[in-house]
Structures are given as structure tokens and as C-alpha cells.
Amino acid sequence: MASHAFASIREALSSGWITVHSTLQTKGTSCACGPMSNNLEQHNAVAVSHLAVPHHVMPTRNDIAFIRSLRDRSSRHTERKFVVEGQKCVAEALSSGWTLHGVYATEGSETPVSWNADPVSSKDMARMSAFKTAPGVLAVVGMPESEVPSAAEWAEDDQGAPFGLAVERLSDPGNLGTLIRTADWFGLRGIWVCPHTVDPFNPKVIQASMGALFRVSVWTREIPELVGTLQSAGVDTHGLDMEGTGIWDVEGMPTQSNKWCAILGSESHGLSEAARTACSGRLHIPGSGGSESLNAAMAAGMVLADWSRRAGGH
């Protein structure tokens, strides 16, 4: 795939119209990013600096084929690149400090001039987009190199929320994206997923996260092993399980010296037996209606909201 170089991107980089950002990293986090400005034009004029007047180039057939290839998980991770679509998510990408490899936009997309996006026809944008209805603006972004913190390092880190989240075998990209967005809301610097969870760089995950992926790291670990190491580091691990204790009945609160971590299973099967057995406790969310279960992202959000309240909004 490396041979599928972007002709237009090479020209853009050599001409200086794209600035390759330095990756802002702290231990255990992929990037640090400030809040979005309400003014996209003003926000991204600061985020992207240009050394020359851009010479816009329509994407070639090879460019389009390469972008389409990034729909595939193995291609994304081989090339270390992924696609971001839509005004909000592209704005987050531009302000994140992650490496930018190109921005493309249709004429009617109302993309800020400061983004210096290469023009693309609606037909070609539809071919490049992973969605049935193409948002009209698309960026190719490089994956960051991110260290996965050990359980002890995470337990000792006094930045961010005093609680965490680990996800096992979640397959729905919308659910994972919503979980990342929820984690961002409650101040988590990262979440754990198992190797069999949907790829966090899947376009639908990024869209559902509303760009929160650029602020919340996603660390990959086998969950039963992670649970054991977290407990050895003094972290209380709470598996979400229908047979657990009601979340309102649990005593105590998470603190920086005694963190809690919620362990969430798949949408259809819940936690694996190995993960369930490894947890120090199990929780469920009491309900009185007729539904069989809660949506995974909603359940996690309710638990994190309760923990945040107990911790005083941390």
C-alpha cells in the first residue's frame, strides 16, 4: 500500500501549504486538545499555519482509491492513516496536533477558507466517503504513536477523573464512539478495549465520538488480564452485570488514591466469564420496565455519571 502515495499531498507538502503538526503527547494519552471554538474560521486559522498560497489539486484516481482503501481496518493500521469526515470532526482533527495528510471538500460544503482544502466533485466525494450521504469535507489523518500506561501508572496518575472504563468485545461502532464521547465528557484521559473490539479508527466510531477520539486515548489490552493488574495496583474493578449490586446501593466513592474502573461487556453477551470472575465486584442498573437490557453506551454513561457525582464532579 505504501506505493499508493498521494501525488497531490506530496505536491502540497513540498509547496508548504500543509503544515505537518507535531504530536502533543503525555504519558498514556494520544494528544492534548483545547475546547472547540464556536467560530470554525477563527479556530482553525490558528490550528493550521501555511507557508505559501496553496496550489489546489483535484485528487487523482490513485488518491481516491487509496482513501477508499482506508475503510479497511488492516489497511488503516498498515498505513497508519485514517479518514475523518464532516465539519465538526475535521475541525477537531485540525486542532488536535495529529499529523494531517490532506483535506478535501466539495464546492457547497462551506469549508473555512483557512483549511485550504483541495476541491473535489460531489461524485468523487461520494466515492471517497464511507457514508451513504457524504458530509462534503474529508481529511486523511495519521495515527499517533501512543504509549499504553501500565495499571500502576494509571492508578498513580492524579490527572483527570478518579475512575476509568474498560470495554470487552464491543462490536457496534456507534456504541464505541458514544462511549469515547461520554468518557471525554466525564474527564477520562483514555479507555481500555480488548483486541476484539471494533476499531476506534473506524469512520463510524469517529463520527459517533464527535471528534472526542482526538482527546481520549484508546488503549488495547486483554480485559481479564487488565482487571487483575488493576486490582494489584489498588483499583476497585466493577463489572456491569445483571446479577450485580444496584449502582445506587454501593458505598464509598472513587478517589485519586482509590480509583474505580467499570468493566463493560459486549452488547449481546455481556462480560466474558473470565472478566466477570476477575472483577472485585459487580454492578447493575435497576429498572422497572419491560426492556431486556440497556444500550451499552447508555449503561456506561449512567455509571460514570453516578461516580462523578460521588467524587464531587472531580
C-alpha positions as CSV (number, residue, x, y, z in Angstrom):
1,M,0.0,0.0,0.0
2,A,2.9,2.3,0.6
3,S,3.3,2.6,-3.2
4,H,-0.1,4.3,-3.2
5,A,1.4,7.7,-2.3
6,F,-0.7,10.8,-2.6
7,A,0.5,12.7,-5.7
8,S,-1.4,15.8,-4.6
9,I,-0.3,15.5,-1.0
10,R,3.4,15.2,-2.0
11,E,3.0,18.4,-4.1
12,A,1.1,20.1,-1.2
13,L,3.8,19.2,1.4
14,S,6.6,20.3,-0.9
15,S,4.9,23.6,-1.6
16,G,4.3,24.2,2.0
17,W,0.5,24.6,2.0
18,I,0.1,21.7,4.5
19,T,1.8,22.1,7.8
20,V,2.7,18.7,9.5
21,H,1.8,19.2,13.1
22,S,3.9,17.9,16.0
23,T,2.0,15.3,18.0
24,L,1.2,16.6,21.5
25,Q,1.6,13.6,23.8
26,T,1.7,13.0,27.5
27,K,2.2,9.6,29.1
28,G,-0.8,7.5,28.3
29,T,-2.5,10.0,26.1
30,S,-2.5,10.3,22.4
31,C,-3.0,14.1,22.3
32,A,-4.0,17.1,24.2
33,C,-6.6,19.4,22.7
34,G,-8.4,22.5,23.9
35,P,-12.1,23.1,23.6
36,M,-13.7,23.9,20.3
37,S,-14.3,27.5,19.3
38,N,-17.7,28.4,18.1
39,N,-16.0,30.1,15.1
40,L,-14.6,27.5,12.9
41,E,-12.8,30.0,10.7
42,Q,-11.1,31.7,13.6
43,H,-10.4,28.4,15.4
44,N,-8.6,26.7,12.5
45,A,-6.7,29.8,11.3
46,V,-4.7,29.3,14.5
47,A,-4.6,25.5,14.2
48,V,-3.2,25.4,10.7
49,S,-0.4,27.6,9.5
50,H,0.6,27.8,5.8
51,L,3.9,28.8,4.3
52,A,2.6,29.6,0.9
53,V,-0.5,30.3,-1.1
54,P,-2.0,26.9,-1.8
55,H,-1.9,25.3,-5.2
56,H,-5.1,23.3,-5.2
57,V,-5.1,19.9,-7.0
58,M,-8.0,17.7,-7.7
59,P,-7.5,14.2,-6.3
60,T,-6.2,11.6,-8.8
61,R,-7.7,8.2,-9.3
62,N,-5.0,6.7,-7.2
63,D,-5.7,9.2,-4.4
64,I,-9.4,8.2,-4.4
65,A,-8.5,4.5,-4.4
66,F,-6.1,5.0,-1.5
67,I,-8.7,6.9,0.6
68,R,-11.3,4.2,-0.2
69,S,-8.8,1.5,0.9
70,L,-8.7,3.1,4.4
71,R,-12.2,1.8,5.0
72,D,-10.5,-1.5,5.7
73,R,-9.1,-2.0,9.3
74,S,-6.0,-3.8,8.2
75,S,-5.2,-1.1,5.6
76,R,-5.6,1.7,8.2
77,H,-3.2,0.1,10.6
78,T,-0.7,-0.9,7.9
79,E,-0.6,2.7,6.5
80,R,-1.1,4.3,10.0
81,K,-3.7,6.6,8.5
82,F,-7.4,7.0,8.8
83,V,-10.2,9.2,7.4
84,V,-12.2,11.8,9.2
85,E,-15.4,13.2,7.7
86,G,-17.7,16.1,8.5
87,Q,-17.1,19.7,9.6
88,K,-17.0,19.1,13.3
89,C,-14.7,16.1,13.2
90,V,-12.3,17.6,10.7
91,A,-12.1,20.8,12.8
92,E,-11.2,18.6,15.8
93,A,-8.6,16.8,13.7
94,L,-7.1,20.1,12.6
95,S,-6.8,21.4,16.1
96,S,-5.5,18.2,17.7
97,G,-1.9,18.4,16.7
98,W,-2.1,15.0,14.9
99,T,-0.4,14.7,11.5
100,L,-2.5,15.9,8.6
101,H,-2.1,14.3,5.2
102,G,-4.8,16.2,3.2
103,V,-8.2,17.9,3.3
104,Y,-10.8,17.6,0.6
105,A,-14.1,19.4,0.2
106,T,-16.9,19.9,-2.3
107,E,-17.9,23.3,-3.5
108,G,-21.0,23.6,-1.4
109,S,-19.6,22.3,1.8
110,E,-18.9,25.8,3.3
111,T,-15.5,24.7,4.4
112,P,-13.5,27.5,6.1
113,V,-11.0,29.1,3.6
114,S,-8.2,28.7,6.2
115,W,-8.4,24.9,5.8
116,N,-7.1,25.2,2.2
117,A,-9.0,22.1,1.2
118,D,-8.4,20.6,-2.2
119,P,-11.6,20.8,-4.3
120,V,-13.4,17.6,-5.2
121,S,-16.5,16.9,-7.1
122,S,-19.6,15.6,-5.4
123,K,-19.3,12.4,-7.4
124,D,-15.7,11.8,-6.2
125,M,-16.5,12.8,-2.6
126,A,-19.3,10.1,-2.7
127,R,-16.7,7.6,-3.8
128,M,-14.2,8.6,-1.1
129,S,-16.8,8.8,1.7
130,A,-17.6,5.8,3.9
131,F,-21.1,7.1,4.4
132,K,-24.2,6.8,2.2
133,T,-24.6,10.6,2.3
134,A,-21.1,12.2,2.1
135,P,-20.7,15.1,4.5
136,G,-18.8,17.1,1.9
137,V,-15.5,17.5,3.7
138,L,-12.9,14.8,4.5
139,A,-9.4,14.7,5.9
140,V,-6.8,12.0,6.0
141,V,-5.0,11.9,9.4
142,G,-2.0,10.0,10.7
143,M,-2.4,7.7,13.7
144,P,-0.4,8.8,16.7
145,E,2.2,6.7,18.4
146,S,0.7,6.3,21.9
147,E,2.1,4.6,25.0
148,V,-0.2,2.2,26.8
149,P,0.1,3.0,30.5
150,S,0.5,0.1,32.9
151,A,-2.2,-0.4,35.5
152,A,0.1,1.0,38.2
153,E,0.9,4.1,36.1
154,W,-2.8,4.7,35.5
155,A,-3.6,4.2,39.2
156,E,-0.9,6.7,40.3
157,D,-1.8,9.4,37.7
158,D,-3.6,12.1,39.6
159,Q,-4.7,13.9,36.5
160,G,-8.3,13.5,35.2
161,A,-11.1,11.6,36.7
162,P,-10.5,9.1,39.6
163,F,-12.4,6.4,37.7
164,G,-11.9,4.6,34.4
165,L,-13.7,2.4,31.8
166,A,-12.7,-0.9,30.1
167,V,-14.7,-2.4,27.3
168,E,-14.7,-6.1,26.2
169,R,-15.8,-7.2,22.7
170,L,-17.9,-4.2,21.8
171,S,-18.8,-4.6,18.1
172,D,-21.1,-1.7,17.3
173,P,-19.1,1.4,16.1
174,G,-21.8,3.8,17.2
175,N,-21.7,2.4,20.7
176,L,-17.9,2.7,20.9
177,G,-17.9,6.3,19.5
178,T,-20.6,7.3,22.1
179,L,-18.5,5.7,24.9
180,I,-15.5,7.7,23.8
181,R,-17.6,10.9,23.8
182,T,-19.0,10.1,27.2
183,A,-15.6,9.4,28.6
184,D,-14.4,12.7,27.3
185,W,-17.4,14.4,29.0
186,F,-16.5,13.0,32.4
187,G,-12.8,13.8,32.1
188,L,-11.3,10.4,31.3
189,R,-8.0,10.6,29.5
190,G,-8.3,7.2,28.0
191,I,-10.3,3.9,27.9
192,W,-9.3,0.3,27.5
193,V,-10.6,-2.0,24.9
194,C,-9.9,-5.6,24.1
195,P,-8.3,-6.6,20.8
196,H,-11.6,-7.9,19.5
197,T,-13.5,-4.6,20.0
198,V,-14.4,-2.6,16.9
199,D,-11.5,-0.4,15.6
200,P,-11.6,3.0,17.2
201,F,-10.4,4.5,13.9
202,N,-13.5,3.2,12.1
203,P,-15.2,6.2,10.4
204,K,-18.4,5.5,12.2
205,V,-16.7,5.4,15.5
206,I,-15.1,8.7,14.9
207,Q,-18.3,10.3,13.7
208,A,-20.2,9.0,16.8
209,S,-17.5,10.3,19.1
210,M,-18.0,13.8,17.5
211,G,-14.2,14.2,17.5
212,A,-13.6,13.2,21.1
213,L,-11.3,10.5,19.8
214,F,-8.7,13.3,19.4
215,R,-8.8,13.8,23.2
216,V,-9.4,10.4,24.6
217,S,-6.8,7.7,24.1
218,V,-7.9,4.1,23.4
219,W,-5.6,1.5,24.9
220,T,-5.7,-2.1,23.9
221,R,-5.4,-4.9,26.5
222,E,-7.0,-8.3,27.2
223,I,-9.6,-7.4,29.7
224,P,-9.3,-10.2,32.2
225,E,-5.6,-9.6,32.4
226,L,-6.2,-5.9,32.8
227,V,-8.6,-6.4,35.6
228,G,-6.1,-8.5,37.5
229,T,-3.3,-5.9,37.2
230,L,-5.7,-3.0,38.1
231,Q,-6.6,-4.8,41.3
232,S,-3.0,-5.4,42.1
233,A,-2.5,-1.6,41.8
234,G,-5.2,-0.9,44.3
235,V,-8.1,-0.2,41.8
236,D,-11.6,-1.4,42.6
237,T,-13.0,-3.1,39.4
238,H,-16.7,-3.2,38.9
239,G,-18.1,-5.4,36.2
240,L,-21.5,-4.4,34.8
241,D,-23.7,-7.5,35.2
242,M,-27.4,-8.1,35.5
243,E,-26.8,-10.1,38.7
244,G,-24.7,-7.4,40.4
245,T,-25.5,-5.0,43.2
246,G,-27.6,-1.9,42.2
247,I,-25.3,1.0,41.5
248,W,-27.2,3.3,44.0
249,D,-26.5,0.8,46.8
250,V,-22.7,0.7,46.5
251,E,-21.0,2.5,49.4
252,G,-18.0,4.8,49.1
253,M,-16.7,6.9,46.2
254,P,-13.7,6.8,43.8
255,T,-10.7,8.9,44.8
256,Q,-7.3,9.6,43.3
257,S,-5.8,7.3,45.9
258,N,-8.5,4.6,45.4
259,K,-9.7,4.6,41.8
260,W,-12.6,2.7,40.5
261,C,-12.9,1.1,37.0
262,A,-16.1,0.0,35.3
263,I,-15.8,-3.1,33.1
264,L,-18.3,-3.3,30.3
265,G,-19.1,-6.3,28.2
266,S,-20.5,-6.8,24.7
267,E,-24.0,-5.7,23.6
268,S,-25.3,-9.2,23.2
269,H,-23.3,-11.4,25.6
270,G,-22.1,-9.1,28.4
271,L,-18.9,-9.8,30.1
272,S,-16.9,-13.0,29.4
273,E,-16.8,-15.4,32.3
274,A,-13.1,-14.7,32.8
275,A,-13.6,-11.0,33.1
276,R,-16.7,-11.4,35.3
277,T,-14.8,-13.7,37.7
278,A,-11.8,-11.4,37.8
279,C,-13.7,-8.3,38.9
280,S,-13.7,-7.4,42.5
281,G,-17.4,-6.5,42.4
282,R,-20.4,-6.5,40.0
283,L,-23.0,-3.8,39.4
284,H,-26.3,-3.4,37.7
285,I,-28.6,-0.5,36.9
286,P,-32.0,-1.1,38.5
287,G,-35.0,-0.7,36.2
288,S,-38.8,-1.4,36.3
289,G,-39.7,-1.5,32.7
290,G,-40.0,-4.3,30.2
291,S,-36.8,-3.9,28.2
292,E,-34.4,-6.8,28.5
293,S,-31.3,-4.5,28.9
294,L,-29.9,-1.1,28.4
295,N,-27.8,0.1,25.5
296,A,-24.1,-0.5,26.4
297,A,-23.1,3.2,26.0
298,M,-26.1,4.4,28.0
299,A,-25.4,2.0,30.8
300,A,-21.7,3.1,31.0
301,G,-22.8,6.7,30.9
302,M,-25.1,6.2,33.9
303,V,-22.4,4.5,35.9
304,L,-19.8,7.2,35.1
305,A,-22.4,9.9,36.0
306,D,-23.0,8.3,39.4
307,W,-19.3,8.0,40.1
308,S,-18.7,11.6,39.0
309,R,-21.4,12.7,41.4
310,R,-19.8,10.7,44.2
311,A,-16.4,12.2,43.5
312,G,-17.9,15.7,43.7
313,G,-17.6,16.3,40.0
314,H,-13.9,15.6,40.5
